[in-house]
Amino acid sequence: MNDIAELIRANDRVRIGSSYRKTSSQTAWDISMVKKTHLMGCDGMEKFGLGAYAQREAKARARRRRQRQDLKNTNMARGPKKHLKRLAAPSSWMLDKLSGTYAPRPSPGPHKLRESLPLTIFLRNRLKYALTGKEVLSIVMQRLIKVDGKVRTDPTYPAGFMDVITIEKSGEHFRLLYDVKGRFTIHRITPEEAKYKLLKVRKVAIGAKGVPHIVTHDGRTIRYPDPLIKVNDTVKFDIEQGKIVDFVKFDTGNIVMITGGRNMGRAGVIVHREKHIGGFDIVHVKDSLERTFATRVTNIFVIGEGTKAWVSLPKGKGLKLTISEERDVRRRQRAAEH
C-alpha cells in the first residue's frame, strides 16, 4: 500500500506539470519512482498514469545523449581553403620569399596541390610572358593556352608531371618534368612529341556492366584497355585521338624516372624490386654512372622500354651529380668561355 501511495503522489506531481517547482531531492525521488515502475512493467506504469511520462523522459535522455556525442565527434567545417601562403608553397615551384605574402593556390584538378604547377607560375615566373597575375588572366582568357590538347582558361589550373602545355600563337610546346633537384623544369619539345604523353596506371578495375577500365596518374579513366596492362605499368596515350597507342610493363631493365622522395627527377634502369608484405615495396635503380639508389614503388614512373626513353629528358638527362662534380662542370664551362 505504501508503494501505491507513493506512486499516486508521483502521478499527481507529474500531472501538475511545469507549474510545480521541483527541488533536486524531489526530482531524484521522481526518477527513482520511475525506475520502480519499470520493474512493475508496462501494465503497472499505465495503471498509475506514468507510462507516457517515462517514455518522454527516456526519449529526452536519449536525445541529449546523442547531442553530446555529436558535439564530441563533430569538427565544425569552415569550408574549402582558398589561399596559399608563399612560404607554404611547394619547393618545386621555386618561389622567392620576399615577393609577396601569398602564392596562387591551384584549383582542384587532375593533380594534387603539391604535385602540380599552376599556369600562373608557369607563364609569369618561368616563361616571363607576363609580369602580373592580371596579365596571365588576359592571356588565358584569350584561349591561347592548351594543356593536353584542351584550352584552359583558369589561371590556377594545376598542370602536373608529363602534361603537355601548348602555346599555339608562338608555336611552342612544353612537357612538365622534374630536374634532379625535384623542381619543375621548362622542357621544350617538338610538335611530334607533343601529340602524346605517358600515363602511369594507378588502378585496374571492372566497372558497371562488366566494362574493364584503368585509372591513370592524371585522373583519366580509360575503358577497354589491353588485358595485359597492370598497375604501375605505363601507357603511351595519343592526346588527339584519346586512345592508348602502346604500353610498357613495370619490369627490370626498363628505364624509369623518380617522381617523389629525395631522388625526385633522377632517371635510371630498374635493377631489383623488394616486396615487403604489409609495407612499401622498394625498387633499386641504377643510373648511367652505375650509381645505385632505392625508392618506394609509388615513386617509380616507367618512361621507356629498355634503356631508350619514349620522351626526351630535360637538361642533365636525369643524372644527379655531387657538389664537387657540379663545381668541376662549372669550371670547365667558364674555361671554355674564356
RODO-2510 file (C-alpha; in nm, 4 decimals, decimal comma):
residues 338
     n   res          X          Y          Z
     1     m     0,0000     0,0000     0,0000
     2     n     0,2841     0,2363     0,0782
     3     d     0,4296     0,1840    -0,2704
     4     i     0,0914     0,2550    -0,4295
     5     a     0,0536     0,5745    -0,2292
     6     e     0,3977     0,6900    -0,3335
     7     l     0,3173     0,6223    -0,6977
     8     i    -0,0086     0,8188    -0,6706
     9     r     0,1774     1,1128    -0,5219
    10     a     0,4320     1,0906    -0,8042
    11     n     0,1478     1,0778    -1,0572
    12     d    -0,0091     1,3907    -0,9090
    13     r     0,3252     1,5661    -0,9260
    14     v     0,3558     1,4771    -1,2941
    15     r     0,0029     1,5985    -1,3759
    16     i     0,0630     1,9349    -1,2145
    17     g     0,3293     1,9879    -1,4845
    18     s     0,5538     2,2875    -1,5204
    19     s     0,3684     2,4900    -1,2544
    20     y     0,5138     2,2594    -0,9890
    21     r     0,8702     2,3656    -0,8997
    22     k     1,0753     2,0637    -0,8041
    23     t     1,3777     2,0584    -0,5805
    24     s     1,6737     1,8382    -0,6630
    25     s     1,5711     1,5865    -0,3976
    26     q     1,2180     1,5708    -0,5357
    27     t     1,3496     1,5214    -0,8886
    28     a     1,5693     1,2367    -0,7689
    29     w     1,2676     1,0887    -0,5911
    30     d     1,0602     1,1032    -0,9100
    31     i     1,3364     0,9328    -1,1069
    32     s     1,3591     0,6561    -0,8503
    33     m     0,9841     0,6068    -0,8709
    34     v     1,0005     0,5839    -1,2479
    35     k     1,2676     0,3172    -1,2104
    36     k     1,0355     0,1268    -0,9794
    37     t     0,7573     0,1432    -1,2355
    38     h     0,9954    -0,0092    -1,4917
    39     l     1,0242    -0,3078    -1,2607
    40     m     0,6454    -0,3263    -1,2337
    41     g     0,6112    -0,3481    -1,6117
    42     c     0,4033    -0,1590    -1,8648
    43     d     0,0711    -0,2522    -1,7052
    44     g     0,1728    -0,1014    -1,3736
    45     m     0,3000     0,2172    -1,5393
    46     e    -0,0225     0,2640    -1,7330
    47     k    -0,2278     0,1923    -1,4188
    48     f    -0,0815     0,4910    -1,2378
    49     g    -0,0512     0,7139    -1,5463
    50     l     0,3297     0,7064    -1,5566
    51     g     0,3779     0,5361    -1,8934
    52     a     0,3777     0,8491    -2,1082
    53     y     0,5961     1,0342    -1,8574
    54     a     0,8577     0,7581    -1,8535
    55     q     0,8618     0,7403    -2,2309
    56     r     0,9092     1,1161    -2,2613
    57     e     1,1913     1,1083    -2,0077
    58     a     1,3630     0,8200    -2,1867
    59     k     1,3376     0,9950    -2,5249
    60     a     1,4714     1,3200    -2,3799
    61     r     1,7668     1,1406    -2,2213
    62     a     1,8454     0,9625    -2,5468
    63     r     1,8221     1,2899    -2,7395
    64     r     2,0574     1,4686    -2,5002
    65     r     2,2996     1,1755    -2,5153
    66     r     2,3036     1,1899    -2,8966
    67     q     2,3592     1,5658    -2,8925
    68     r     2,6541     1,5327    -2,6559
    69     q     2,8035     1,2575    -2,8717
    70     d     2,7549     1,4615    -3,1896
    71     l     2,9254     1,7631    -3,0362
    72     k     3,2131     1,5447    -2,9253
    73     n     3,2604     1,3805    -3,2670
    74     t     3,1991     1,6833    -3,4882
    75     n     3,4721     1,9156    -3,6139
    76     m     3,2962     2,2239    -3,7364
    77     a     3,3760     2,2622    -4,1069
    78     r     3,4934     2,6021    -4,2210
    79     g     3,4729     2,5385    -4,5942
    80     p     3,7481     2,4876    -4,8514
    81     k     4,0790     2,6686    -4,8222
    82     k     4,1091     2,9417    -5,0840
    83     h     4,4519     3,0859    -5,0022
    84     l     4,8077     2,9596    -5,0005
    85     k     5,0883     3,1330    -4,8157
    86     r     5,4068     3,1748    -5,0147
    87     l     5,6178     3,0012    -4,7521
    88     a     5,3843     2,7006    -4,7594
    89     a     5,4017     2,6617    -5,1379
    90     p     5,5815     2,3536    -5,2752
    91     s     5,9555     2,3945    -5,3217
    92     s     5,9206     2,2592    -5,6764
    93     w     5,7692     2,5972    -5,7741
    94     m     6,0935     2,7800    -5,6827
    95     l     5,9192     3,0888    -5,5416
    96     d     6,1178     3,3506    -5,3543
    97     k     6,0107     3,4590    -5,0072
    98     l     6,0038     3,8356    -5,0419
    99     s     5,7837     3,8898    -5,3483
   100     g     5,4603     3,8857    -5,1543
   101     t     5,2680     3,7071    -4,8826
   102     y     5,0613     3,4686    -5,0926
   103     a     5,1070     3,2305    -5,3836
   104     p     4,8445     3,1215    -5,6387
   105     r     4,6587     2,8242    -5,4969
   106     p     4,5998     2,5553    -5,7631
   107     s     4,2388     2,4814    -5,8444
   108     p     4,1008     2,1308    -5,7867
   109     g     4,2008     1,9218    -6,0853
   110     p     4,3776     1,6104    -6,2123
   111     h     4,6888     1,6596    -5,9976
   112     k     4,7369     1,7169    -5,6267
   113     l     4,8331     2,0601    -5,4982
   114     r     5,1886     1,9614    -5,4086
   115     e     5,2346     1,7657    -5,7324
   116     s     5,1206     2,0377    -5,9717
   117     l     5,2245     2,3739    -6,1137
   118     p     4,9567     2,6419    -6,1702
   119     l     4,9570     2,8124    -6,5080
   120     t     5,0189     3,1477    -6,3393
   121     i     5,3569     3,0308    -6,2110
   122     f     5,4408     2,8724    -6,5461
   123     l     5,3636     3,1805    -6,7573
   124     r     5,4749     3,4545    -6,5174
   125     n     5,7641     3,3114    -6,3166
   126     r     5,9117     3,0628    -6,5635
   127     l     5,8445     3,1816    -6,9181
   128     k     5,8302     3,5524    -6,8226
   129     y     5,5446     3,6013    -7,0704
   130     a     5,3582     3,8069    -6,8092
   131     l     5,4597     4,0408    -6,5305
   132     t     5,1492     4,0191    -6,3119
   133     g     4,8624     3,7846    -6,2421
   134     k     4,6240     4,0098    -6,4351
   135     e     4,8367     3,9736    -6,7453
   136     v     4,8274     3,5952    -6,7037
   137     l     4,4484     3,6152    -6,6772
   138     s     4,4275     3,8144    -7,0005
   139     i     4,6454     3,5557    -7,1762
   140     v     4,4434     3,2520    -7,0699
   141     m     4,1098     3,4260    -7,1339
   142     q     4,2150     3,4721    -7,4961
   143     r     4,2171     3,0894    -7,5119
   144     l     4,5836     3,0796    -7,6067
   145     i     4,6948     2,8097    -7,3617
   146     k     4,6240     2,4405    -7,4079
   147     v     4,7009     2,1643    -7,1610
   148     d     4,6908     1,8144    -7,3105
   149     g     4,5124     1,9494    -7,6163
   150     k     4,2330     2,1282    -7,4260
   151     v     4,2011     2,5038    -7,3826
   152     r     4,2346     2,6060    -7,0189
   153     t     4,1100     2,9497    -6,9121
   154     d     4,1722     2,9043    -6,5397
   155     p     4,4979     3,0818    -6,4431
   156     t     4,5409     2,8460    -6,1483
   157     y     4,4742     2,5260    -6,3428
   158     p     4,7034     2,2536    -6,1972
   159     a     4,9330     2,1169    -6,4656
   160     g     5,1356     1,8183    -6,3492
   161     f     5,4022     1,5662    -6,4368
   162     m     5,4039     1,4636    -6,8063
   163     d     5,1409     1,7234    -6,9034
   164     v     5,1879     1,8872    -7,2437
   165     i     5,1399     2,2658    -7,2450
   166     t     5,0915     2,4208    -7,5886
   167     i     5,1008     2,7881    -7,6887
   168     e     4,9752     2,7843    -8,0477
   169     k     5,0281     3,1564    -8,1078
   170     s     5,4024     3,1181    -8,0587
   171     g     5,4171     2,7574    -8,1801
   172     e     5,5769     2,6356    -7,8568
   173     h     5,5256     2,3055    -7,6806
   174     f     5,6402     2,2133    -7,3307
   175     r     5,6324     1,8982    -7,1201
   176     l     5,6342     1,9300    -6,7423
   177     l     5,9149     1,7201    -6,5958
   178     y     6,1332     1,7316    -6,2856
   179     d     6,5007     1,8174    -6,2719
   180     v     6,7339     1,6181    -6,0462
   181     k     6,6692     1,8602    -5,7598
   182     g     6,2965     1,7917    -5,7603
   183     r     6,1863     2,1147    -5,9270
   184     f     5,9544     2,1569    -6,2235
   185     t     6,1624     2,2416    -6,5278
   186     i     6,0739     2,4046    -6,8588
   187     h     6,1346     2,1358    -7,1179
   188     r     6,0612     2,2315    -7,4768
   189     i     5,9536     1,9509    -7,7081
   190     t     5,8837     1,9101    -8,0782
   191     p     5,5312     1,9193    -8,2255
   192     e     5,5589     1,5453    -8,2986
   193     e     5,6376     1,4657    -7,9354
   194     a     5,3582     1,6962    -7,8175
   195     k     5,0997     1,4634    -7,9725
   196     y     5,1318     1,2046    -7,6955
   197     k     5,2055     1,1724    -7,3260
   198     l     5,2892     0,8907    -7,0861
   199     l     5,0448     0,7838    -6,8162
   200     k     5,1156     0,5688    -6,5132
   201     v     4,8438     0,3152    -6,4331
   202     r     4,7197     0,3613    -6,0777
   203     k     4,4210     0,1256    -6,0814
   204     v     4,2779    -0,1573    -6,2908
   205     a     3,9118    -0,2371    -6,2293
   206     i     3,5876    -0,3626    -6,3795
   207     g     3,3087    -0,1063    -6,3717
   208     a     2,9363    -0,1089    -6,4375
   209     k     2,8052    -0,3742    -6,6757
   210     g     3,1407    -0,5508    -6,6648
   211     v     3,3322    -0,2798    -6,8510
   212     p     3,7061    -0,3013    -6,7708
   213     h     3,8905     0,0270    -6,7247
   214     i     4,2123     0,1741    -6,5907
   215     v     4,2704     0,4910    -6,3878
   216     t     4,5913     0,6836    -6,4547
   217     h     4,8043     0,9241    -6,2521
   218     d     4,6361     1,2307    -6,4046
   219     g     4,2830     1,1185    -6,3210
   220     r     4,1880     0,9724    -6,6591
   221     t     3,9580     0,6731    -6,6835
   222     i     4,0271     0,4730    -6,9999
   223     r     3,7797     0,1983    -7,0903
   224     y     3,8581    -0,1338    -7,2562
   225     p     4,2374    -0,1318    -7,2128
   226     d     4,4675    -0,4147    -7,3174
   227     p     4,4188    -0,7039    -7,0709
   228     l     4,7974    -0,7218    -7,0222
   229     i     4,8110    -0,3730    -6,8678
   230     k     4,8552    -0,3896    -6,4909
   231     v     4,9092    -0,1455    -6,2047
   232     n     5,2386     0,0517    -6,2211
   233     d     5,2680    -0,0041    -6,5972
   234     t     5,2953     0,2963    -6,8281
   235     v     5,0761     0,3600    -7,1323
   236     k     5,1517     0,5839    -7,4285
   237     f     4,8423     0,7991    -7,4768
   238     d     4,7553     0,9781    -7,8005
   239     i     4,6202     1,3181    -7,6971
   240     e     4,4320     1,3949    -8,0199
   241     q     4,2577     1,0575    -8,0528
   242     g     4,2231     0,9944    -7,6802
   243     k     4,3412     0,6345    -7,7168
   244     i     4,6208     0,4135    -7,5892
   245     v     4,8860     0,3660    -7,8564
   246     d     5,1334     0,1446    -7,6699
   247     f     5,2287     0,0380    -7,3195
   248     v     5,5380    -0,0766    -7,1328
   249     k     5,5482    -0,3112    -6,8351
   250     f     5,6872    -0,2293    -6,4941
   251     d     5,9785    -0,4706    -6,5135
   252     t     6,3509    -0,4935    -6,4503
   253     g     6,5685    -0,3467    -6,7233
   254     n     6,3284    -0,0656    -6,8180
   255     i     6,4191     0,2998    -6,7787
   256     v     6,2269     0,4943    -6,5147
   257     m     6,2074     0,8426    -6,3648
   258     i     6,1581     0,9104    -5,9940
   259     t     5,8575     1,1326    -5,9139
   260     g     5,8847     1,1540    -5,5360
   261     g     6,1222     1,1375    -5,2427
   262     r     6,4801     1,2582    -5,2133
   263     n     6,5724     1,1121    -5,5557
   264     m     6,2988     1,3011    -5,7407
   265     g     6,3926     1,3740    -6,1014
   266     r     6,6609     1,1065    -6,1308
   267     a     6,6457     0,8581    -6,4165
   268     g     6,7810     0,5062    -6,4338
   269     v     6,7111     0,1401    -6,5014
   270     i     6,5241    -0,0912    -6,2654
   271     v     6,7631    -0,3435    -6,1118
   272     h     6,5605    -0,5173    -5,8447
   273     r     6,2286    -0,4980    -5,6627
   274     e     6,1962    -0,5919    -5,2963
   275     k     5,8495    -0,6959    -5,1844
   276     h     5,7526    -0,6162    -4,8256
   277     i     5,4259    -0,7673    -4,7095
   278     g     5,2241    -0,5063    -4,5235
   279     g     5,4696    -0,2299    -4,6141
   280     f     5,6074    -0,0425    -4,9128
   281     d     5,7823    -0,2302    -5,1907
   282     i     6,1343    -0,0983    -5,2516
   283     v     6,2780    -0,0642    -5,6028
   284     h     6,6520    -0,0415    -5,6693
   285     v     6,7511     0,1741    -5,9667
   286     k     7,0876     0,2218    -6,1396
   287     d     7,1684     0,5385    -6,3351
   288     s     7,4031     0,5799    -6,6323
   289     l     7,7010     0,6387    -6,3999
   290     e     7,6432     0,2963    -6,2397
   291     r     7,5232     0,4578    -5,9185
   292     t     7,2501     0,2651    -5,7402
   293     f     6,9745     0,4146    -5,5277
   294     a     6,6459     0,2886    -5,3856
   295     t     6,2968     0,4329    -5,3516
   296     r     5,9380     0,3259    -5,2971
   297     v     5,7480     0,1662    -5,5813
   298     t     5,4930     0,4505    -5,5694
   299     n     5,7680     0,6938    -5,6735
   300     i     5,8615     0,4983    -5,9873
   301     f     5,7390     0,6125    -6,3300
   302     v     5,8405     0,3936    -6,6254
   303     i     5,9294     0,6208    -6,9191
   304     g     6,0538     0,3726    -7,1778
   305     e     6,1407     0,0202    -7,2769
   306     g     6,4942    -0,0934    -7,2086
   307     t     6,7346     0,1980    -7,1870
   308     k     6,5542     0,4030    -7,4527
   309     a     6,3111     0,6625    -7,3181
   310     w     5,9870     0,7337    -7,5045
   311     v     6,0076     1,1030    -7,4140
   312     s     6,3005     1,3417    -7,4326
   313     l     6,4624     1,4165    -7,0984
   314     p     6,5489     1,7649    -6,9682
   315     k     6,8966     1,9055    -6,9226
   316     g     7,1157     1,6619    -6,7305
   317     k     6,9236     1,3566    -6,8578
   318     g     6,8148     1,2699    -6,5044
   319     l     7,1740     1,2270    -6,3867
   320     k     7,2398     1,3627    -6,0388
   321     l     7,5917     1,4899    -5,9739
   322     t     7,7668     1,5510    -5,6452
   323     i     7,8555     1,9029    -5,5323
   324     s     8,2179     1,8602    -5,6375
   325     e     8,1148     1,7256    -5,9788
   326     e     7,8841     2,0233    -6,0320
   327     r     8,1722     2,2531    -5,9378
   328     d     8,4012     2,0879    -6,1926
   329     v     8,1364     2,1236    -6,4628
   330     r     8,1020     2,4959    -6,3904
   331     r     8,4788     2,5402    -6,4007
   332     r     8,5028     2,3684    -6,7383
   333     q     8,2221     2,5857    -6,8743
   334     r     8,3918     2,9056    -6,7574
   335     a     8,7243     2,7901    -6,9026
   336     a     8,5572     2,7168    -7,2362
   337     e     8,4001     3,0656    -7,2431
   338     h     8,7373     3,2337    -7,1922
***
